[in-house]
């Protein structure tokens, strides 16, 4: 009886594994985004999470997602407008903001993601100021992986300051302090 049960479980697991569809993340450029950045994120997501990535054709940013100042784009409006049943990482080179409070209606952010959810947005704008190309790409990688982490259900980490899920709290210094790594607490939550 034990042998039959073992064989049934083994067949079930084999069938489930063979028929399991790998998760795909769609990378959606908003406005002009350098192809090099899109390719870099695609490779990074595949390497870190093991997910397939597909780069979509660019969509133009339009005024309905502008923040109140009319000079930057509201990340929350972008997420609502482009919310999808697919896993989507939106990327723009324009500055994005988030309404932090009534007193701070436009707080500049690196990215924003639904938690849990399927849609997140990142911006290169605040990541590339006064740094080498290598440092910029490292920041871009961390922010993209961080926002996908929110989509997977992770909150900001308070366990380890070097974990990518630590809140940047509006400072690039925190992004630079983090490793391209999740602490064991965060990894265990998404496994």
ABEGO torsion letter per residue (X at the ends): XAAAAAAAAAAAAAAAAAABBBBBBBBBBBEBBBAAAAAAAAAAAAAAAGBBBBBBBBBBBBAAABBAAGABBBAAAAAAAABBABBBBBBBABBBBBBABAABABBBBABBBBOBEABBBBBAAAAABGBBAAAAAAAAAAAAAAAAAAAAGBBBBAABAABAABBAGGBAAAAAABBBBBBAAAAAAAX
